Amino acid sequence: MNRTEMREQAFKLTYSLEIQKKENIEEQIQLYIESNSIKSKDAIDYITDVILGIENNKKEILEKIEDNLKSDWKIDRISKIDLAILKLAIYEIKYKDIPFKVVINEAVELAKKYGEDTSKNFVNGILASIVKE
């Protein structure tokens, strides 16, 4: 499983947690890994790190999103898919040693695949303004 596939799995779990609002994150990670037959240690480590990292830094990540929205937008207006993509990308940009161009490109690809027609531009715009900070 390559990094792009791992990132897509992490996105799917982030999205699932966004909808379900489950409490026990570690248990949800294990259930997701088992139900999707993820065997690669690298993939399991990456997904676990990303999900726990997003959870542990949720306040800062949501502030980054809110600070970069247009003035008439609120965070609850963002689709759950776009929000999950943004959380994942912001975590990688701010807390991991991954080049921001790679992160933004992968986030835009996820937005094209799973989001609405406007998602790719929205995600790209938010992430570009965060990188400029």
Backbone as ProteinMPNN parsed JSONL, in Angstrom:
{"seq_chain_A": "MNRTEMREQAFKLTYSLEIQKKENIEEQIQLYIESNSIKSKDAIDYITDVILGIENNKKEILEKIEDNLKSDWKIDRISKIDLAILKLAIYEIKYKDIPFKVVINEAVELAKKYGEDTSKNFVNGILASIVKE", "coords_chain_A": {"N_chain_A": [[0.858, -1.179, 0.0], [0.722, 2.098, -1.001], [1.699, 5.543, -0.128], [-0.291, 7.317, -0.996], [-2.555, 5.658, -1.122], [-2.683, 4.937, 1.57], [-3.213, 7.447, 2.669], [-5.714, 7.907, 1.579], [-7.209, 5.927, 2.873], [-6.949, 6.859, 5.503], [-8.315, 9.271, 5.211], [-10.919, 8.294, 4.68], [-11.541, 7.078, 7.126], [-11.357, 9.316, 8.811], [-13.473, 10.828, 7.787], [-15.59, 9.068, 8.365], [-15.501, 9.11, 11.173], [-16.143, 11.76, 11.538], [-18.812, 11.847, 10.839], [-19.996, 9.952, 12.551], [-19.249, 10.675, 15.17], [-18.015, 9.246, 17.285], [-16.838, 8.11, 20.501], [-14.629, 6.474, 21.523], [-11.765, 6.559, 20.092], [-9.45, 4.998, 19.542], [-10.523, 2.412, 19.505], [-12.238, 2.651, 17.31], [-10.373, 3.029, 15.27], [-9.099, 0.516, 15.267], [-11.276, -1.163, 14.585], [-11.825, -0.171, 12.014], [-9.44, -0.77, 10.625], [-9.419, -3.564, 10.811], [-11.886, -4.221, 9.535], [-11.393, -3.354, 6.97], [-9.392, -4.931, 6.155], [-6.641, -4.179, 6.422], [-3.332, -4.774, 6.322], [-0.663, -4.013, 6.202], [2.036, -2.904, 8.132], [3.141, -0.335, 7.991], [0.983, 1.098, 6.898], [-0.956, 0.762, 8.904], [0.348, 2.013, 11.06], [0.602, 4.623, 10.003], [-2.101, 5.421, 9.558], [-3.11, 5.235, 12.18], [-1.461, 7.126, 13.478], [-2.189, 9.503, 12.098], [-4.998, 9.741, 12.607], [-5.112, 9.824, 15.442], [-3.472, 12.031, 15.779], [-4.92, 14.091, 14.516], [-7.119, 14.112, 16.221], [-5.896, 14.792, 18.692], [-4.991, 17.346, 18.128], [-7.181, 18.774, 17.42], [-8.484, 21.216, 18.134], [-6.657, 23.288, 17.348], [-6.451, 22.691, 14.614], [-9.089, 23.055, 13.683], [-9.321, 25.774, 14.255], [-7.465, 26.814, 12.417], [-8.788, 26.244, 10.03], [-11.17, 27.772, 10.362], [-10.051, 30.361, 10.578], [-9.271, 30.802, 7.996], [-11.464, 30.841, 6.396], [-13.894, 32.506, 4.317], [-15.331, 35.608, 5.362], [-18.128, 35.444, 5.647], [-18.635, 32.809, 6.025], [-19.133, 29.861, 8.001], [-17.76, 27.218, 9.987], [-19.477, 25.021, 10.234], [-20.821, 25.012, 7.893], [-19.343, 23.823, 5.976], [-18.957, 20.971, 3.922], [-19.011, 17.597, 5.175], [-17.224, 15.884, 3.937], [-15.334, 17.629, 2.714], [-14.408, 18.831, 5.046], [-13.207, 16.672, 6.38], [-11.12, 16.106, 4.59], [-9.685, 18.52, 4.745], [-8.935, 18.523, 7.486], [-7.214, 16.295, 7.584], [-5.212, 17.097, 5.73], [-4.269, 19.523, 6.86], [-3.286, 18.597, 9.282], [-1.146, 17.047, 8.318], [0.417, 19.029, 7.055], [1.055, 20.813, 9.168], [2.001, 19.237, 11.32], [3.515, 17.079, 10.483], [6.398, 15.944, 8.651], [6.083, 16.502, 5.813], [6.24, 17.578, 2.499], [4.484, 20.566, 1.708], [3.406, 20.945, -0.835], [2.99, 18.39, -1.837], [1.098, 17.438, -0.011], [-1.054, 19.225, -0.451], [-1.624, 18.684, -3.162], [-2.413, 15.971, -3.002], [-4.65, 16.261, -1.338], [-6.333, 17.793, -2.944], [-6.755, 15.954, -4.988], [-8.188, 13.983, -3.565], [-10.448, 15.524, -3.009], [-11.433, 15.923, -5.591], [-12.142, 13.302, -6.217], [-13.971, 12.491, -4.184], [-15.473, 14.685, -3.348], [-17.709, 17.499, -3.995], [-18.37, 19.328, -7.078], [-17.224, 21.83, -6.629], [-15.464, 21.376, -4.599], [-12.672, 20.814, -4.956], [-11.498, 23.288, -5.614], [-12.193, 24.78, -3.368], [-10.916, 23.376, -1.218], [-8.254, 23.566, -2.094], [-7.917, 26.375, -2.029], [-8.253, 27.023, 0.733], [-6.151, 25.531, 1.887], [-3.941, 26.636, 0.561], [-3.964, 29.275, 1.542], [-3.434, 28.752, 4.218], [-0.84, 27.736, 4.112], [0.522, 30.001, 3.306], [0.6, 31.517, 5.606]], "CA_chain_A": [[0.0, 0.0, 0.0], [1.561, 3.306, -1.069], [1.283, 6.653, 0.737], [-1.566, 7.848, -1.489], [-3.606, 4.735, -0.678], [-2.784, 5.076, 3.031], [-3.865, 8.731, 2.931], [-7.125, 7.747, 1.243], [-7.809, 5.165, 3.979], [-7.027, 7.769, 6.651], [-9.412, 10.196, 4.905], [-12.2, 7.589, 4.843], [-11.787, 6.926, 8.561], [-11.62, 10.664, 9.337], [-14.84, 11.147, 7.368], [-16.481, 8.211, 9.14], [-15.537, 9.629, 12.539], [-16.809, 13.066, 11.459], [-20.25, 11.582, 10.775], [-20.461, 9.154, 13.686], [-18.938, 11.325, 16.455], [-17.761, 8.201, 18.279], [-15.973, 8.516, 21.602], [-13.4, 5.702, 21.66], [-11.071, 6.681, 18.807], [-8.565, 3.841, 19.343], [-11.373, 1.281, 19.126], [-12.706, 2.907, 15.941], [-9.234, 2.778, 14.375], [-8.938, -0.937, 15.172], [-12.404, -1.695, 13.812], [-11.659, 0.227, 10.613], [-8.317, -1.534, 10.084], [-9.869, -4.955, 10.672], [-12.969, -4.373, 8.555], [-10.865, -3.076, 5.636], [-8.285, -5.892, 5.951], [-5.368, -3.474, 6.246], [-2.319, -5.634, 6.938], [0.649, -3.37, 6.18], [2.39, -2.212, 9.376], [3.289, 1.086, 7.654], [-0.354, 1.667, 6.738], [-1.593, 0.8, 10.228], [1.025, 3.068, 11.826], [0.261, 5.929, 9.42], [-3.517, 5.713, 9.832], [-3.229, 5.459, 13.622], [-0.815, 8.408, 13.772], [-2.991, 10.607, 11.551], [-6.285, 9.865, 13.299], [-4.853, 10.304, 16.804], [-2.907, 13.377, 15.642], [-6.034, 15.01, 14.248], [-7.912, 14.186, 17.454], [-5.136, 15.507, 19.718], [-4.764, 18.732, 17.704], [-8.446, 19.187, 16.793], [-8.769, 22.635, 18.38], [-5.788, 24.099, 16.486], [-6.789, 22.417, 13.211], [-10.36, 23.741, 13.388], [-9.03, 27.22, 14.243], [-6.817, 27.104, 11.124], [-9.84, 26.239, 9.004], [-12.03, 28.939, 10.588], [-9.297, 31.588, 10.293], [-9.046, 30.938, 6.562], [-12.747, 30.882, 5.686], [-14.392, 33.848, 4.018], [-15.973, 36.167, 6.559], [-19.537, 35.061, 5.763], [-18.71, 31.354, 6.166], [-18.897, 29.227, 9.296], [-17.215, 25.87, 9.796], [-20.543, 24.029, 10.086], [-21.343, 25.1, 6.532], [-18.461, 23.013, 5.13], [-19.393, 19.571, 3.826], [-18.216, 16.686, 6.011], [-16.13, 15.368, 3.103], [-14.311, 18.677, 2.626], [-13.856, 19.02, 6.385], [-12.305, 15.541, 6.642], [-9.935, 16.316, 3.747], [-8.932, 19.639, 5.322], [-8.328, 18.097, 8.752], [-6.098, 15.427, 7.247], [-4.154, 17.877, 5.074], [-3.696, 20.482, 7.815], [-2.463, 17.821, 10.21], [0.112, 16.689, 7.648], [1.214, 20.242, 6.806], [1.506, 21.443, 10.405], [2.577, 18.36, 12.338], [4.348, 16.032, 9.892], [7.459, 16.462, 7.794], [5.696, 16.178, 4.439], [6.199, 18.835, 1.729], [3.104, 21.047, 1.591], [2.911, 20.774, -2.215], [2.509, 17.007, -1.92], [-0.13, 17.356, 0.792], [-2.131, 19.955, -1.149], [-1.968, 17.934, -4.368], [-3.171, 14.777, -2.604], [-5.942, 16.719, -0.811], [-7.149, 18.194, -4.101], [-7.157, 14.705, -5.653], [-9.276, 13.408, -2.761], [-11.626, 16.379, -3.202], [-11.968, 15.612, -6.932], [-12.7, 11.952, -6.213], [-15.063, 12.292, -3.23], [-16.231, 15.894, -3.055], [-18.589, 18.089, -4.997], [-17.63, 19.989, -8.165], [-16.485, 22.992, -6.118], [-14.608, 20.961, -3.481], [-11.227, 20.897, -5.222], [-11.093, 24.684, -5.518], [-12.361, 25.186, -1.978], [-9.835, 22.76, -0.45], [-7.005, 24.18, -2.561], [-7.875, 27.749, -1.542], [-8.041, 27.032, 2.188], [-4.793, 25.036, 2.186], [-2.964, 27.609, 0.048], [-3.884, 30.416, 2.462], [-2.799, 28.284, 5.458], [0.589, 27.606, 3.829], [1.066, 31.363, 3.207], [0.709, 32.122, 6.948]], "C_chain_A": [[0.903, 1.241, 0.0], [0.962, 4.437, -0.221], [-0.067, 7.231, 0.305], [-2.729, 6.968, -1.026], [-3.802, 4.806, 0.832], [-3.538, 6.359, 3.386], [-5.359, 8.627, 2.636], [-7.855, 6.956, 2.338], [-7.97, 6.057, 5.214], [-8.149, 8.783, 6.451], [-10.762, 9.518, 5.17], [-12.546, 7.417, 6.33], [-12.077, 8.275, 9.207], [-13.049, 11.078, 9.019], [-15.854, 10.345, 8.191], [-16.62, 8.722, 10.575], [-16.251, 10.979, 12.594], [-18.332, 12.876, 11.492], [-20.757, 10.926, 12.05], [-20.274, 9.832, 15.035], [-18.773, 10.296, 17.57], [-16.763, 8.686, 19.314], [-14.627, 7.8, 21.588], [-12.669, 5.627, 20.313], [-10.198, 5.452, 18.538], [-9.358, 2.615, 18.887], [-11.872, 1.441, 17.691], [-11.599, 2.656, 14.916], [-9.073, 1.273, 14.171], [-10.055, -1.573, 14.34], [-12.254, -1.383, 12.323], [-10.575, -0.613, 9.953], [-8.73, -2.987, 9.851], [-10.907, -5.106, 9.568], [-12.511, -4.071, 7.129], [-9.642, -3.936, 5.31], [-6.958, -5.204, 5.646], [-4.316, -4.245, 7.034], [-0.96, -4.955, 7.066], [0.903, -2.607, 7.483], [2.533, -0.714, 9.123], [1.926, 1.769, 7.553], [-1.055, 1.799, 8.088], [-0.986, 1.917, 11.075], [0.636, 4.452, 11.326], [-1.172, 6.328, 9.779], [-3.718, 6.032, 11.319], [-2.651, 6.82, 14.002], [-1.678, 9.582, 13.313], [-4.28, 10.806, 12.348], [-6.084, 10.39, 14.726], [-4.288, 11.721, 16.781], [-3.982, 14.419, 15.39], [-6.852, 15.201, 15.526], [-7.198, 15.025, 18.521], [-4.919, 16.981, 19.388], [-6.02, 19.349, 17.091], [-8.716, 20.682, 16.94], [-7.956, 23.529, 17.437], [-6.135, 23.929, 15.008], [-8.08, 23.132, 12.829], [-10.175, 25.255, 13.377], [-8.39, 27.634, 12.929], [-7.859, 27.184, 10.013], [-10.692, 27.5, 9.151], [-11.337, 30.249, 10.222], [-9.132, 31.836, 8.797], [-10.326, 30.832, 5.73], [-13.081, 32.325, 5.342], [-15.246, 34.312, 5.191], [-17.434, 35.729, 6.733], [-19.729, 33.544, 5.902], [-18.466, 30.927, 7.606], [-18.485, 27.78, 9.04], [-18.313, 24.821, 9.605], [-21.213, 24.064, 8.718], [-20.527, 24.246, 5.554], [-18.979, 21.576, 5.101], [-18.469, 18.69, 4.661], [-17.037, 16.111, 5.225], [-15.006, 16.395, 3.034], [-13.633, 18.886, 3.98], [-12.858, 17.907, 6.727], [-11.009, 15.692, 5.836], [-9.067, 17.423, 4.344], [-8.237, 19.248, 6.624], [-7.081, 17.248, 8.489], [-4.926, 16.226, 6.684], [-3.486, 18.846, 6.049], [-2.835, 19.747, 8.842], [-1.11, 17.498, 9.569], [1.002, 17.904, 7.413], [1.841, 20.751, 8.104], [2.304, 20.524, 11.326], [3.457, 17.237, 11.788], [5.373, 16.682, 8.966], [7.205, 16.051, 6.342], [5.614, 17.501, 3.671], [4.752, 19.275, 1.468], [2.546, 20.884, 0.178], [2.343, 19.373, -2.425], [1.167, 16.884, -1.206], [-1.293, 18.029, 0.061], [-2.574, 19.194, -2.392], [-2.823, 16.706, -4.026], [-4.565, 15.162, -2.079], [-6.875, 17.109, -1.947], [-7.621, 16.95, -4.866], [-8.279, 14.007, -4.884], [-10.567, 14.206, -2.954], [-12.264, 16.117, -4.568], [-12.715, 14.284, -6.921], [-13.965, 11.848, -5.36], [-15.964, 13.508, -3.033], [-17.171, 16.312, -4.173], [-17.73, 18.767, -6.074], [-16.756, 21.138, -7.656], [-15.456, 22.622, -5.037], [-13.122, 21.167, -3.754], [-10.728, 22.33, -5.108], [-11.171, 25.196, -4.073], [-11.205, 24.673, -1.119], [-8.502, 23.401, -0.816], [-6.855, 25.597, -1.995], [-7.584, 27.842, -0.054], [-6.596, 26.617, 2.51], [-3.721, 26.017, 1.703], [-2.836, 28.794, 1.009], [-3.262, 30.007, 3.798], [-1.274, 28.209, 5.261], [1.252, 29.0, 3.784], [1.311, 31.998, 4.572], [2.125, 32.092, 7.484]], "O_chain_A": [[1.739, 1.411, 0.887], [-0.132, 4.306, 0.328], [-0.889, 7.592, 1.147], [-3.763, 7.475, -0.591], [-4.928, 4.745, 1.324], [-4.386, 6.368, 4.278], [-6.177, 9.193, 3.361], [-8.989, 7.282, 2.687], [-9.0, 6.014, 5.887], [-8.855, 9.124, 7.4], [-11.639, 10.1, 5.809], [-13.696, 7.59, 6.734], [-12.955, 8.369, 10.064], [-13.753, 11.614, 9.875], [-16.856, 10.89, 8.654], [-17.722, 8.762, 11.124], [-16.893, 11.301, 13.593], [-19.046, 13.666, 12.109], [-21.811, 11.291, 12.569], [-21.056, 9.594, 15.955], [-19.322, 10.453, 18.66], [-15.944, 9.563, 19.041], [-13.585, 8.454, 21.636], [-12.929, 4.737, 19.503], [-10.204, 4.923, 17.427], [-8.925, 1.876, 18.003], [-11.922, 0.466, 16.941], [-11.855, 2.136, 13.83], [-8.927, 0.807, 13.041], [-9.794, -2.425, 13.491], [-12.526, -2.233, 11.475], [-10.765, -1.114, 8.845], [-8.421, -3.567, 8.81], [-10.815, -6.024, 8.753], [-13.168, -4.485, 6.174], [-8.949, -3.701, 4.32], [-6.24, -5.599, 4.727], [-4.398, -4.356, 8.257], [-0.185, -5.298, 7.959], [0.096, -1.771, 7.89], [2.099, 0.094, 9.944], [1.736, 2.876, 8.058], [-1.672, 2.824, 8.377], [-1.706, 2.673, 11.727], [0.37, 5.353, 12.122], [-1.417, 7.44, 10.246], [-4.413, 6.987, 11.666], [-3.267, 7.577, 14.753], [-1.873, 10.543, 14.058], [-4.608, 11.932, 12.721], [-6.799, 11.29, 15.166], [-4.589, 12.524, 17.664], [-3.961, 15.5, 15.978], [-7.229, 16.323, 15.866], [-7.817, 15.865, 19.174], [-4.685, 17.783, 20.292], [-5.941, 20.32, 16.339], [-9.129, 21.338, 15.984], [-8.51, 24.426, 16.802], [-6.118, 24.893, 14.244], [-8.156, 23.748, 11.766], [-10.803, 25.948, 12.576], [-8.726, 28.683, 12.378], [-7.817, 28.077, 9.168], [-10.913, 28.216, 8.175], [-11.949, 31.139, 9.632], [-8.88, 32.967, 8.381], [-10.27, 30.744, 4.504], [-12.607, 33.254, 5.996], [-15.813, 33.498, 5.92], [-17.92, 35.654, 7.861], [-20.859, 33.057, 5.896], [-17.694, 31.551, 8.333], [-18.82, 27.198, 8.009], [-18.108, 23.837, 8.894], [-22.073, 23.235, 8.422], [-20.972, 23.979, 4.438], [-19.387, 21.033, 6.128], [-17.29, 18.999, 4.833], [-15.969, 15.878, 5.791], [-13.846, 16.06, 3.273], [-12.421, 19.094, 4.047], [-11.797, 18.169, 7.294], [-9.924, 15.432, 6.354], [-7.849, 17.276, 4.436], [-7.078, 19.603, 6.84], [-6.032, 17.46, 9.096], [-3.785, 16.052, 7.111], [-2.261, 18.97, 6.056], [-1.771, 20.234, 9.224], [-0.063, 17.655, 10.197], [2.221, 17.811, 7.558], [3.027, 21.082, 8.133], [3.193, 20.989, 12.039], [4.083, 16.516, 12.564], [5.218, 17.833, 8.557], [8.008, 15.347, 5.73], [4.983, 18.447, 4.143], [3.909, 18.474, 1.064], [1.34, 20.704, 0.009], [1.336, 19.198, -3.111], [0.221, 16.299, -1.733], [-2.384, 17.467, -0.033], [-3.772, 19.07, -2.648], [-3.83, 16.439, -4.682], [-5.544, 14.465, -2.348], [-8.065, 16.796, -1.918], [-8.758, 16.904, -5.335], [-9.22, 13.495, -5.491], [-11.65, 13.629, -3.05], [-13.489, 16.09, -4.689], [-13.776, 14.148, -7.529], [-14.928, 11.193, -5.76], [-17.104, 13.364, -2.593], [-17.393, 15.59, -5.145], [-16.503, 18.772, -5.979], [-15.676, 21.386, -8.192], [-14.67, 23.469, -4.614], [-12.391, 21.642, -2.885], [-9.649, 22.567, -4.563], [-10.309, 25.953, -3.625], [-10.586, 25.44, -0.382], [-7.712, 23.74, 0.065], [-5.776, 25.968, -1.535], [-6.759, 28.65, 0.371], [-5.913, 27.267, 3.302], [-2.704, 26.202, 2.372], [-1.728, 29.267, 1.264], [-2.623, 30.833, 4.45], [-0.514, 28.582, 6.155], [2.408, 29.15, 4.18], [2.129, 32.909, 4.695], [2.375, 32.561, 8.595]]}, "name": "protein", "num_of_chains": 1, "seq": "MNRTEMREQAFKLTYSLEIQKKENIEEQIQLYIESNSIKSKDAIDYITDVILGIENNKKEILEKIEDNLKSDWKIDRISKIDLAILKLAIYEIKYKDIPFKVVINEAVELAKKYGEDTSKNFVNGILASIVKE"}
